[in-house]
Amino acid sequence: LKELKDSLLEVEEKYRKAMVSNAQLDNEKTNMMYEVDTLKDSLMELEEMLFETRRELEEKTKDLEREKHAHSILQFQFSELKETLKQSEELLTKHGIVLGPDL
Amino acid sequence: LKELKDSLLEVEEKYRKAMVSNAQLDNEKTNMMYEVDTLKDSLMELEEMLFETRRELEEKTKDLEREKHAHSILQFQFSELKETLKQSEELLTKHGIVLGPDL
């Protein structure tokens, strides 16, 4: 009988400990679920920011291409104009016309 | 005695169930720890990509500002040159000099 009582006490103690560990594990699990959700939210937020920043980068890249294109056209027109002016001024000097002070 | 045996059996059964649930919780916890680590890795990766994309955007913005600045200077020089050419051509016409075909 004594033996039976002892093993009952022993199992009850083991059971109690198991339940304590159970509660602790359950608590840890809940904390982790919360952490997983928080991490997932941050991940989504970062993905949106990355998407947005990439969109901005793409737009800025297009703006730069447009600006470079316009600039190179103007560069071309500028050298053409310079050529025209050179000829015009050569013509003036050929005819002995002195360019005015304002020129 | 019978009662004692029954309660021993009962507690043993409860203990067994508690251990099964313990193992299950422990397993879930391990899976979650893995998920948390994976999420943290992805988060770090995304942060790096965002940092890199922002750096690129900043650089592209500076390039665009430089391009715009150079373009506006050329714009100014272009209109000045146009003005000079106008005057030069007015002088030629005033002196009755007909601009050559190549002009």
Backbone of each chain as ProteinMPNN parsed JSONL, in Angstrom:
{"seq_chain_A": "LKELKDSLLEVEEKYRKAMVSNAQLDNEKTNMMYEVDTLKDSLMELEEMLFETRRELEEKTKDLEREKHAHSILQFQFSELKETLKQSEELLTKHGIVLGPDL", "coords_chain_A": {"N_chain_A": [[0.842, -1.207, 0.0], [1.91, 1.224, 0.856], [3.813, 1.58, -1.04], [2.284, 1.952, -3.282], [1.054, 4.346, -2.703], [3.283, 5.997, -2.662], [4.121, 5.887, -5.363], [1.939, 7.036, -6.522], [2.09, 9.63, -5.516], [4.44, 10.344, -6.653], [3.898, 10.267, -9.422], [1.94, 12.165, -9.519], [3.433, 14.424, -8.91], [5.19, 14.497, -11.053], [3.33, 14.906, -13.038], [2.402, 17.398, -12.318], [4.652, 18.942, -12.738], [4.902, 18.595, -15.473], [2.673, 19.932, -16.339], [3.271, 22.513, -15.593], [5.433, 23.01, -17.24], [4.151, 22.764, -19.616], [2.452, 24.99, -19.55], [4.286, 26.993, -19.61], [5.543, 26.549, -22.088], [3.382, 26.996, -23.728], [2.946, 29.65, -23.289], [5.344, 30.706, -24.28], [5.002, 30.03, -26.891], [2.83, 31.608, -27.633], [3.965, 34.133, -27.37], [5.826, 33.958, -29.4], [4.195, 33.69, -31.614], [3.153, 36.186, -31.69], [5.489, 37.597, -32.21], [6.141, 36.619, -34.723], [3.99, 37.608, -36.22], [4.422, 40.364, -35.922], [6.901, 40.611, -37.196], [6.155, 39.846, -39.759], [4.457, 41.93, -40.429], [6.283, 44.094, -40.456], [7.854, 43.25, -42.532], [6.09, 43.399, -44.668], [5.643, 46.098, -44.758], [8.213, 47.057, -45.357], [8.519, 45.925, -47.856], [6.658, 47.341, -49.301], [7.793, 49.894, -49.107], [10.145, 49.479, -50.471], [9.174, 48.867, -52.995], [8.006, 51.278, -53.67], [10.216, 53.014, -53.598], [11.735, 51.962, -55.644], [10.052, 52.467, -57.783], [10.16, 55.239, -57.796], [12.856, 55.525, -58.407], [12.924, 54.508, -60.96], [11.39, 56.375, -62.317], [12.923, 58.655, -61.935], [15.138, 57.919, -63.366], [14.137, 57.86, -65.944], [13.491, 60.567, -66.197], [16.051, 61.601, -66.153], [17.116, 60.512, -68.481], [15.511, 61.78, -70.374], [16.245, 64.436, -69.934], [18.969, 64.364, -70.553], [18.783, 63.761, -73.223], [17.464, 65.99, -74.293], [19.341, 67.88, -73.659], [21.507, 67.052, -75.217], [20.539, 67.478, -77.764], [20.277, 70.227, -77.742], [22.942, 70.821, -77.466], [23.893, 70.082, -79.937], [22.497, 71.848, -81.594], [23.556, 74.179, -80.637], [26.259, 74.032, -81.419], [25.889, 74.099, -84.116], [24.816, 76.627, -84.455], [26.954, 78.14, -83.611], [28.713, 77.712, -85.638], [27.371, 78.905, -87.748], [27.418, 81.55, -86.887], [30.147, 82.026, -86.95], [30.7, 81.921, -89.648], [29.145, 84.06, -90.465], [30.399, 86.138, -89.184], [32.899, 86.008, -90.363], [32.273, 86.78, -92.899], [31.561, 89.393, -92.467], [34.029, 90.476, -91.616], [35.444, 90.014, -93.899], [34.353, 91.868, -95.528], [35.269, 94.057, -94.398], [33.894, 95.133, -92.336], [33.61, 96.514, -89.235], [32.946, 94.964, -86.208], [30.362, 96.141, -84.14], [30.504, 97.854, -80.853], [28.588, 96.792, -79.234], [28.411, 94.295, -80.094]], "CA_chain_A": [[0.0, 0.0, 0.0], [2.813, 2.398, 0.96], [4.479, 1.713, -2.344], [1.286, 2.479, -4.218], [0.886, 5.775, -2.361], [4.508, 6.717, -3.093], [4.169, 6.064, -6.822], [0.88, 8.005, -6.866], [2.654, 10.962, -5.227], [5.524, 10.604, -7.618], [3.288, 10.565, -10.74], [1.255, 13.465, -9.397], [4.482, 15.466, -8.951], [5.66, 14.542, -12.453], [2.23, 15.489, -13.8], [2.362, 18.833, -11.988], [5.79, 19.567, -13.447], [4.595, 18.568, -16.904], [1.679, 20.981, -16.585], [3.98, 23.802, -15.475], [6.235, 23.188, -18.468], [3.134, 22.976, -20.657], [1.98, 26.396, -19.486], [5.418, 27.836, -20.029], [5.691, 26.37, -23.541], [2.234, 27.636, -24.359], [3.21, 31.085, -23.187], [6.41, 31.02, -25.24], [4.432, 29.876, -28.245], [2.0, 32.802, -27.878], [4.895, 35.26, -27.613], [6.441, 33.779, -30.723], [3.194, 33.98, -32.649], [3.085, 37.657, -31.738], [6.719, 38.064, -32.857], [6.019, 36.277, -36.156], [3.058, 38.58, -36.836], [5.085, 41.677, -35.973], [7.929, 40.54, -38.246], [5.465, 39.817, -41.047], [3.999, 43.314, -40.702], [7.448, 44.919, -40.845], [8.288, 42.779, -43.856], [5.16, 43.941, -45.664], [5.898, 47.551, -44.811], [9.48, 47.261, -46.074], [8.298, 45.584, -49.268], [5.961, 48.487, -49.913], [8.744, 51.017, -49.234], [11.098, 49.128, -51.543], [8.436, 48.991, -54.26], [7.83, 52.722, -53.896], [11.531, 53.61, -53.902], [12.124, 51.492, -56.987], [9.217, 53.209, -58.739], [10.753, 56.591, -57.862], [14.143, 55.42, -59.108], [12.625, 54.316, -62.382], [10.906, 57.666, -62.818], [14.07, 59.572, -61.942], [16.007, 57.457, -64.456], [13.504, 58.342, -67.187], [13.684, 62.035, -66.231], [17.457, 61.871, -66.493], [17.298, 60.2, -69.919], [14.87, 62.868, -71.148], [17.067, 65.654, -69.756], [20.215, 64.154, -71.323], [18.42, 63.803, -74.652], [17.204, 67.403, -74.634], [20.625, 68.577, -73.535], [22.393, 66.724, -76.357], [19.961, 68.161, -78.94], [20.657, 71.64, -77.626], [24.399, 70.845, -77.716], [24.038, 70.0, -81.396], [22.004, 73.129, -82.141], [24.502, 75.218, -80.202], [27.469, 74.026, -82.266], [25.461, 74.56, -85.455], [24.644, 78.086, -84.378], [28.291, 78.71, -83.499], [29.258, 77.607, -86.995], [26.689, 79.945, -88.535], [27.922, 82.848, -86.429], [31.532, 82.128, -87.402], [30.66, 82.28, -91.067], [28.58, 85.403, -90.601], [31.424, 87.107, -88.769], [33.961, 85.98, -91.387], [31.741, 87.571, -94.027], [31.647, 90.799, -92.055], [35.434, 90.918, -91.639], [35.894, 90.01, -95.304], [33.896, 93.126, -96.133], [35.88, 95.171, -93.671], [32.937, 95.787, -91.415], [34.064, 96.259, -87.856], [31.77, 94.607, -85.381], [30.027, 97.212, -83.201], [30.847, 97.559, -79.443], [27.574, 95.948, -78.549], [28.405, 92.933, -80.633]], "C_chain_A": [[0.877, 1.257, 0.0], [3.443, 2.665, -0.397], [3.559, 2.399, -3.329], [1.142, 3.998, -4.013], [2.086, 6.579, -2.89], [4.489, 6.941, -4.604], [3.096, 7.049, -7.26], [1.416, 9.431, -6.665], [3.66, 11.343, -6.305], [4.929, 11.03, -8.976], [2.597, 11.924, -10.685], [2.253, 14.613, -9.513], [4.963, 15.628, -10.401], [4.593, 15.227, -13.317], [2.202, 17.004, -13.587], [3.454, 19.555, -12.764], [5.498, 19.658, -14.947], [3.635, 19.706, -17.223], [2.329, 22.368, -16.502], [4.746, 24.061, -16.776], [5.306, 23.449, -19.643], [2.716, 24.444, -20.734], [3.072, 27.319, -20.005], [5.581, 27.768, -21.553], [4.57, 27.096, -24.269], [2.432, 29.15, -24.391], [4.271, 31.497, -24.211], [5.866, 30.995, -26.665], [3.615, 31.129, -28.588], [2.91, 34.003, -28.163], [5.478, 35.17, -29.01], [5.46, 34.082, -31.832], [3.091, 35.48, -32.837], [4.308, 38.191, -32.499], [6.654, 37.796, -34.369], [5.11, 37.297, -36.844], [3.717, 39.943, -36.981], [6.11, 41.698, -37.1], [7.276, 40.567, -39.624], [4.968, 41.21, -41.417], [5.162, 44.173, -41.173], [7.899, 44.546, -42.24], [7.403, 43.392, -44.937], [5.424, 45.426, -45.865], [7.161, 47.831, -45.631], [9.301, 46.966, -47.556], [7.624, 46.744, -49.979], [6.932, 49.645, -50.129], [9.718, 50.743, -50.371], [10.424, 49.31, -52.901], [8.332, 50.456, -54.654], [9.154, 53.362, -54.31], [12.002, 53.185, -55.282], [11.338, 52.234, -58.049], [9.798, 54.613, -58.921], [12.056, 56.566, -58.654], [13.917, 55.297, -60.603], [12.22, 55.644, -63.019], [12.08, 58.648, -62.969], [14.999, 59.201, -63.113], [15.455, 57.948, -65.786], [13.695, 59.846, -67.314], [15.096, 62.354, -66.698], [17.695, 61.607, -67.977], [16.721, 61.334, -70.767], [15.748, 64.118, -71.115], [18.342, 65.531, -70.598], [19.933, 64.301, -72.817], [18.234, 65.26, -75.096], [18.518, 68.181, -74.634], [21.499, 68.297, -74.763], [21.863, 67.379, -77.63], [20.389, 69.615, -78.929], [22.152, 71.805, -77.919], [24.64, 70.917, -79.232], [23.634, 71.334, -82.025], [22.991, 74.251, -81.831], [25.73, 75.221, -81.12], [27.104, 74.462, -83.692], [25.385, 76.084, -85.486], [26.018, 78.772, -84.348], [28.936, 78.756, -84.887], [28.667, 78.74, -87.857], [27.236, 81.308, -88.152], [29.343, 83.066, -86.96], [31.534, 82.598, -88.86], [30.177, 83.726, -91.238], [29.643, 86.446, -90.252], [32.581, 87.142, -89.768], [33.565, 86.872, -92.552], [31.884, 89.068, -93.718], [33.092, 91.279, -92.166], [35.932, 90.995, -93.077], [35.502, 91.355, -95.933], [34.349, 94.321, -95.298], [34.92, 95.861, -92.722], [33.366, 95.422, -89.992], [32.84, 96.011, -86.993], [31.577, 95.673, -84.313], [30.367, 96.818, -81.766], [29.832, 96.597, -78.801], [27.646, 94.496, -79.016], [29.375, 92.058, -79.844]], "O_chain_A": [[0.632, 2.211, -0.739], [3.583, 3.807, -0.835], [3.958, 3.279, -4.092], [1.111, 4.793, -4.952], [1.942, 7.657, -3.467], [4.796, 8.033, -5.08], [3.278, 7.799, -8.219], [1.23, 10.31, -7.507], [3.717, 12.475, -6.784], [5.375, 11.997, -9.592], [2.645, 12.715, -11.627], [1.966, 15.64, -10.13], [5.119, 16.743, -10.9], [4.909, 16.018, -14.205], [2.011, 17.781, -14.522], [3.235, 20.611, -13.358], [5.803, 20.658, -15.597], [3.767, 20.367, -18.253], [1.974, 23.277, -17.253], [4.716, 25.159, -17.332], [5.612, 24.235, -20.539], [2.639, 25.044, -21.806], [2.818, 28.281, -20.73], [5.736, 28.792, -22.218], [4.791, 27.73, -25.3], [2.128, 29.824, -25.376], [4.122, 32.497, -24.914], [6.221, 31.816, -27.511], [3.701, 31.644, -29.702], [2.654, 34.786, -29.078], [5.609, 36.173, -29.712], [5.823, 34.653, -32.861], [2.963, 35.987, -33.951], [4.195, 39.104, -33.317], [7.056, 38.631, -35.179], [5.43, 37.788, -37.927], [3.595, 40.599, -38.015], [6.19, 42.66, -37.864], [7.769, 41.222, -40.542], [5.048, 41.62, -42.575], [5.049, 44.894, -42.165], [8.279, 45.405, -43.035], [7.886, 43.843, -45.975], [5.427, 45.933, -46.987], [7.179, 48.719, -46.483], [9.854, 47.66, -48.409], [7.972, 47.087, -51.11], [6.917, 50.297, -51.173], [10.074, 51.641, -51.134], [11.023, 49.838, -53.837], [8.54, 50.825, -55.81], [9.205, 54.151, -55.253], [12.605, 53.978, -56.005], [11.881, 52.592, -59.094], [9.916, 55.112, -60.041], [12.33, 57.456, -59.46], [14.626, 55.903, -61.407], [12.657, 55.982, -64.119], [12.209, 59.356, -63.968], [15.571, 60.077, -63.762], [16.207, 58.397, -66.652], [14.017, 60.351, -68.39], [15.314, 63.245, -67.519], [18.384, 62.373, -68.651], [17.335, 61.789, -71.732], [15.963, 64.769, -72.137], [18.742, 66.48, -71.273], [20.721, 64.877, -73.568], [18.764, 65.696, -76.118], [18.763, 69.024, -75.497], [22.151, 69.202, -75.283], [22.647, 67.792, -78.484], [20.803, 70.17, -79.947], [22.575, 72.785, -78.532], [25.462, 71.691, -79.723], [24.34, 71.874, -82.876], [23.227, 75.142, -82.646], [26.186, 76.281, -81.548], [27.897, 75.103, -84.382], [25.838, 76.728, -86.432], [26.224, 79.82, -84.96], [29.612, 79.72, -85.245], [29.382, 79.427, -88.587], [27.491, 82.137, -89.026], [29.69, 84.173, -87.371], [32.252, 83.52, -89.246], [30.716, 84.497, -92.032], [29.775, 87.477, -90.911], [33.175, 88.197, -89.991], [34.379, 87.606, -93.112], [32.265, 89.875, -94.566], [33.362, 92.34, -92.728], [36.708, 91.877, -93.446], [36.231, 91.901, -96.762], [33.871, 95.442, -95.474], [35.11, 97.02, -92.353], [33.469, 94.258, -89.605], [31.849, 96.74, -87.044], [32.537, 96.064, -83.649], [30.507, 95.635, -81.459], [30.159, 95.745, -77.975], [27.039, 93.6, -78.43], [29.517, 90.871, -80.142]]}, "seq_chain_B": "LKELKDSLLEVEEKYRKAMVSNAQLDNEKTNMMYEVDTLKDSLMELEEMLFETRRELEEKTKDLEREKHAHSILQFQFSELKETLKQSEELLTKHGIVLGPDL", "coords_chain_B": {"N_chain_B": [[-7.924, 0.132, -1.684], [-8.416, -0.489, -4.357], [-9.425, 1.897, -5.224], [-7.181, 3.536, -4.959], [-5.516, 2.431, -6.888], [-6.98, 3.001, -9.141], [-6.912, 5.817, -9.157], [-4.238, 6.165, -9.495], [-3.846, 5.147, -12.043], [-5.381, 6.913, -13.435], [-4.034, 9.362, -13.005], [-1.637, 8.763, -14.194], [-2.41, 8.521, -16.822], [-3.249, 11.111, -17.335], [-0.847, 12.347, -17.001], [0.564, 11.254, -19.105], [-0.811, 12.291, -21.303], [-0.274, 14.965, -20.853], [2.449, 15.016, -21.376], [2.484, 14.338, -24.034], [1.264, 16.559, -25.122], [3.087, 18.406, -24.336], [5.318, 17.69, -25.896], [4.356, 18.222, -28.373], [3.891, 20.984, -28.21], [6.48, 21.805, -27.844], [7.587, 21.124, -30.24], [6.129, 22.773, -31.969], [7.068, 25.152, -31.044], [9.738, 25.058, -31.786], [9.48, 25.049, -34.561], [8.43, 27.57, -34.872], [10.508, 29.148, -33.958], [12.277, 28.759, -35.963], [10.828, 29.914, -38.04], [10.769, 32.547, -37.178], [13.491, 33.199, -37.312], [13.919, 32.926, -40.067], [12.219, 34.923, -41.038], [13.468, 37.121, -39.915], [15.873, 37.088, -41.285], [14.972, 37.597, -43.914], [13.992, 40.116, -43.519], [16.304, 41.536, -42.945], [17.621, 41.338, -45.336], [15.861, 42.69, -47.041], [16.022, 45.204, -45.93], [18.626, 45.869, -46.57], [18.424, 45.919, -49.361], [16.633, 48.008, -49.661], [18.117, 50.09, -48.595], [20.181, 50.195, -50.436], [18.787, 50.792, -52.816], [17.75, 53.268, -52.175], [20.111, 54.683, -51.994], [20.965, 54.605, -54.619], [18.871, 56.049, -55.743], [19.325, 58.522, -54.651], [21.738, 59.185, -55.795], [21.03, 59.217, -58.493], [19.295, 61.354, -58.43], [21.018, 63.437, -57.886], [22.579, 63.329, -60.195], [20.634, 64.074, -62.026], [20.11, 66.688, -61.2], [22.57, 67.862, -61.729], [22.672, 67.556, -64.503], [20.454, 69.055, -65.283], [21.299, 71.535, -64.464], [23.573, 71.978, -66.075], [22.338, 71.914, -68.511], [20.672, 74.148, -68.356], [22.522, 76.189, -68.254], [23.657, 75.946, -70.769], [21.422, 76.551, -72.215], [21.154, 79.233, -71.664], [23.542, 80.216, -72.761], [23.079, 79.574, -75.379], [20.901, 81.189, -76.09], [22.146, 83.638, -75.836], [24.07, 83.455, -77.846], [22.416, 83.29, -80.024], [21.383, 85.804, -80.056], [23.68, 87.284, -80.596], [24.228, 86.361, -83.154], [22.017, 87.297, -84.501], [22.406, 90.012, -84.42], [24.757, 90.164, -85.87], [23.909, 89.264, -88.33], [22.061, 91.221, -88.955], [23.708, 93.365, -89.313], [25.074, 92.586, -91.554], [22.974, 92.535, -93.45], [22.33, 95.191, -93.346], [24.482, 96.276, -94.595], [24.024, 95.394, -97.046], [24.912, 92.936, -97.754], [24.599, 89.848, -99.155], [23.627, 86.848, -97.653], [25.614, 83.984, -98.065], [24.985, 80.88, -99.963], [25.766, 78.755, -98.451], [25.396, 79.572, -95.952]], "CA_chain_B": [[-6.792, -0.22, -2.568], [-8.864, -0.38, -5.77], [-9.542, 3.358, -5.485], [-5.815, 4.05, -5.102], [-5.006, 1.973, -8.195], [-7.688, 3.757, -10.191], [-6.423, 7.205, -9.262], [-2.869, 6.088, -10.054], [-4.017, 4.968, -13.495], [-5.938, 8.179, -13.948], [-2.971, 10.399, -13.032], [-0.645, 8.352, -15.205], [-2.993, 8.846, -18.121], [-3.21, 12.582, -17.437], [0.58, 12.698, -17.167], [0.946, 10.844, -20.471], [-1.403, 13.3, -22.192], [0.466, 16.225, -20.663], [3.753, 14.855, -22.033], [2.24, 14.385, -25.496], [1.01, 17.955, -25.476], [4.392, 19.062, -24.157], [6.169, 17.39, -27.068], [3.748, 18.937, -29.503], [4.169, 22.418, -28.022], [7.921, 21.992, -28.035], [7.787, 21.029, -31.682], [5.598, 24.006, -32.558], [7.964, 26.255, -30.654], [10.944, 24.954, -32.635], [9.097, 25.525, -35.912], [8.251, 29.026, -34.832], [11.825, 29.789, -33.842], [12.834, 28.7, -37.336], [10.109, 30.909, -38.84], [11.224, 33.881, -36.74], [14.834, 33.427, -37.877], [13.778, 33.117, -41.513], [11.627, 36.261, -41.248], [14.492, 38.122, -39.58], [16.823, 37.122, -42.418], [14.347, 38.297, -45.047], [13.884, 41.528, -43.14], [17.631, 42.151, -43.083], [17.892, 41.39, -46.779], [15.032, 43.769, -47.607], [16.575, 46.481, -45.444], [19.827, 46.151, -47.38], [17.986, 46.293, -50.709], [16.033, 49.341, -49.576], [19.227, 51.043, -48.391], [20.891, 50.281, -51.727], [17.915, 51.474, -53.787], [17.699, 54.686, -51.781], [21.422, 55.275, -52.333], [20.908, 54.787, -56.073], [17.934, 57.135, -56.024], [19.986, 59.777, -54.269], [22.755, 59.445, -56.812], [20.319, 59.568, -59.721], [18.739, 62.701, -58.211], [22.146, 64.378, -58.041], [22.906, 63.349, -61.638], [19.6, 64.85, -62.721], [20.316, 68.113, -60.862], [23.76, 68.324, -62.488], [22.29, 67.612, -65.924], [19.551, 70.209, -65.443], [22.108, 72.759, -64.301], [24.393, 72.136, -67.296], [21.395, 72.187, -69.602], [20.162, 75.528, -68.257], [23.634, 77.071, -68.629], [23.762, 75.897, -72.23], [20.241, 77.277, -72.71], [21.484, 80.666, -71.544], [24.592, 80.512, -73.751], [22.441, 79.424, -76.69], [20.122, 82.404, -76.427], [23.125, 84.731, -76.04], [24.678, 83.249, -79.166], [21.379, 83.612, -81.011], [21.318, 87.271, -80.053], [24.889, 87.748, -81.295], [24.069, 86.025, -84.57], [20.981, 88.182, -85.035], [23.018, 91.327, -84.646], [25.738, 90.022, -86.934], [23.189, 89.163, -89.61], [21.439, 92.541, -89.211], [24.807, 94.22, -89.81], [25.332, 92.158, -92.945], [21.876, 92.997, -94.33], [22.408, 96.671, -93.394], [25.51, 96.623, -95.589], [23.607, 94.86, -98.359], [25.66, 91.723, -98.117], [23.652, 88.735, -99.149], [24.269, 85.697, -96.997], [25.977, 82.941, -99.035], [24.08, 79.707, -99.904], [26.16, 77.807, -97.391], [25.098, 80.152, -94.631]], "C_chain_B": [[-7.2, -0.024, -4.042], [-8.876, 1.101, -6.162], [-8.154, 3.947, -5.796], [-5.28, 3.696, -6.489], [-5.648, 2.801, -9.3], [-7.114, 5.172, -10.319], [-4.995, 7.21, -9.811], [-2.953, 6.005, -11.576], [-4.438, 6.294, -14.133], [-4.825, 9.243, -14.08], [-1.92, 10.058, -14.085], [-1.128, 8.725, -16.598], [-2.909, 10.372, -18.35], [-1.76, 13.033, -17.693], [1.008, 12.402, -18.603], [0.452, 11.897, -21.457], [-0.631, 14.62, -22.1], [1.793, 16.158, -21.4], [3.58, 14.919, -23.553], [2.062, 15.84, -25.905], [2.292, 18.761, -25.345], [5.265, 18.903, -25.4], [5.662, 18.19, -28.258], [4.068, 20.427, -29.411], [5.634, 22.714, -28.3], [8.235, 22.007, -29.523], [7.311, 22.324, -32.367], [6.535, 25.177, -32.269], [9.199, 26.251, -31.545], [10.624, 25.464, -34.036], [9.007, 27.05, -35.935], [9.581, 29.75, -34.728], [12.474, 29.837, -35.213], [12.175, 29.79, -38.188], [10.564, 32.325, -38.475], [12.59, 34.179, -37.348], [14.74, 33.715, -39.372], [13.246, 34.519, -41.803], [12.662, 37.34, -40.974], [15.508, 38.24, -40.705], [16.234, 37.913, -43.579], [14.283, 39.798, -44.76], [15.22, 42.225, -43.354], [17.953, 42.342, -44.559], [17.13, 42.568, -47.41], [15.576, 45.13, -47.185], [17.793, 46.867, -46.273], [19.416, 46.613, -48.779], [17.409, 47.7, -50.702], [17.13, 50.396, -49.438], [19.93, 51.291, -49.719], [20.066, 51.078, -52.737], [17.81, 52.951, -53.455], [18.99, 55.387, -52.165], [21.436, 55.564, -53.836], [20.014, 55.968, -56.43], [18.586, 58.477, -55.733], [20.996, 60.181, -55.344], [22.1, 59.918, -58.119], [19.76, 60.99, -59.606], [19.829, 63.744, -58.4], [22.519, 64.486, -59.519], [21.921, 64.241, -62.38], [19.789, 66.349, -62.453], [21.487, 68.666, -61.675], [23.389, 68.526, -63.953], [21.414, 68.842, -66.184], [20.338, 71.51, -65.393], [22.906, 73.034, -65.578], [23.495, 72.544, -68.461], [20.93, 73.652, -69.547], [21.266, 76.527, -68.607], [23.744, 77.136, -70.154], [22.604, 76.671, -72.854], [20.554, 78.775, -72.755], [22.504, 81.058, -72.62], [23.996, 80.506, -75.156], [21.679, 80.705, -77.047], [21.067, 83.595, -76.594], [23.713, 84.652, -77.447], [23.68, 83.64, -80.253], [21.296, 85.127, -81.176], [22.508, 87.839, -80.859], [24.738, 87.521, -82.79], [23.072, 86.99, -85.211], [21.622, 89.532, -85.387], [23.991, 91.255, -85.832], [25.03, 89.991, -88.281], [22.524, 90.487, -89.958], [22.484, 93.468, -89.847], [25.082, 93.879, -91.279], [24.247, 92.716, -93.856], [21.94, 94.523, -94.466], [23.416, 97.069, -94.474], [25.228, 95.927, -96.925], [24.374, 93.61, -98.743], [24.689, 90.538, -98.018], [24.349, 87.503, -98.583], [24.458, 84.59, -98.029], [25.047, 81.74, -98.896], [24.457, 78.789, -98.725], [25.768, 78.317, -96.002], [23.697, 79.776, -94.154]], "O_chain_B": [[-6.446, 0.521, -4.848], [-8.424, 1.499, -7.235], [-7.973, 4.724, -6.734], [-4.68, 4.524, -7.173], [-4.993, 3.239, -10.245], [-6.864, 5.663, -11.42], [-4.594, 8.143, -10.506], [-2.232, 6.697, -12.295], [-3.942, 6.717, -15.177], [-4.696, 9.916, -15.103], [-1.39, 10.933, -14.77], [-0.357, 9.185, -17.44], [-2.541, 10.833, -19.431], [-1.492, 13.948, -18.472], [1.716, 13.189, -19.232], [1.194, 12.339, -22.334], [-0.372, 15.29, -23.1], [2.219, 17.15, -21.991], [4.416, 15.478, -24.263], [2.629, 16.296, -26.898], [2.556, 19.673, -26.129], [5.868, 19.862, -25.883], [6.434, 18.751, -29.035], [4.463, 21.052, -30.395], [5.982, 23.729, -28.904], [9.046, 22.803, -29.995], [7.997, 22.884, -33.221], [6.763, 26.051, -33.105], [9.652, 27.301, -32.001], [11.4, 26.216, -34.625], [9.442, 27.712, -36.877], [9.775, 30.813, -35.317], [13.128, 30.813, -35.58], [12.841, 30.492, -38.948], [10.724, 33.184, -39.342], [12.825, 35.282, -37.843], [15.391, 34.627, -39.882], [13.745, 35.215, -42.687], [12.741, 38.339, -41.688], [15.952, 39.337, -41.043], [16.892, 38.779, -44.156], [14.492, 40.629, -45.644], [15.28, 43.342, -43.867], [18.486, 43.373, -44.968], [17.683, 43.332, -48.202], [15.59, 46.08, -47.968], [17.973, 48.03, -46.633], [19.976, 47.567, -49.318], [17.658, 48.489, -51.613], [17.084, 51.449, -50.074], [20.233, 52.428, -50.081], [20.599, 51.942, -53.433], [17.782, 53.793, -54.353], [18.977, 56.537, -52.606], [21.865, 56.633, -54.268], [20.345, 56.778, -57.296], [18.415, 59.442, -56.477], [21.091, 61.343, -55.74], [22.548, 60.874, -58.753], [19.756, 61.738, -60.583], [19.6, 64.798, -58.993], [22.745, 65.58, -60.035], [22.297, 65.045, -63.233], [19.648, 67.172, -63.357], [21.422, 69.763, -62.229], [23.745, 69.534, -64.565], [21.602, 69.566, -67.161], [20.091, 72.446, -66.153], [22.92, 74.152, -66.094], [23.846, 73.397, -69.276], [20.813, 74.308, -70.583], [20.996, 77.58, -69.185], [23.9, 78.205, -70.745], [22.763, 77.35, -73.868], [20.265, 79.472, -73.728], [22.36, 82.078, -73.295], [24.358, 81.32, -76.006], [21.8, 81.229, -78.154], [20.807, 84.473, -77.417], [23.833, 85.661, -78.143], [24.045, 84.239, -81.264], [21.157, 85.648, -82.283], [22.351, 88.743, -81.68], [25.08, 88.386, -83.596], [23.273, 87.441, -86.338], [21.416, 90.096, -86.462], [24.043, 92.153, -86.672], [25.481, 90.604, -89.249], [22.433, 90.841, -91.133], [22.197, 94.232, -90.768], [25.29, 94.757, -92.117], [24.542, 93.296, -94.901], [21.654, 95.081, -95.526], [23.232, 98.064, -95.174], [26.082, 95.879, -97.81], [24.471, 93.268, -99.922], [24.071, 90.273, -96.988], [25.47, 87.159, -98.957], [23.536, 84.297, -98.791], [24.393, 81.573, -97.866], [23.607, 78.15, -98.104], [25.808, 77.581, -95.016], [23.285, 80.178, -93.066]]}, "name": "protein", "num_of_chains": 2, "seq": "LKELKDSLLEVEEKYRKAMVSNAQLDNEKTNMMYEVDTLKDSLMELEEMLFETRRELEEKTKDLEREKHAHSILQFQFSELKETLKQSEELLTKHGIVLGPDLLKELKDSLLEVEEKYRKAMVSNAQLDNEKTNMMYEVDTLKDSLMELEEMLFETRRELEEKTKDLEREKHAHSILQFQFSELKETLKQSEELLTKHGIVLGPDL"}
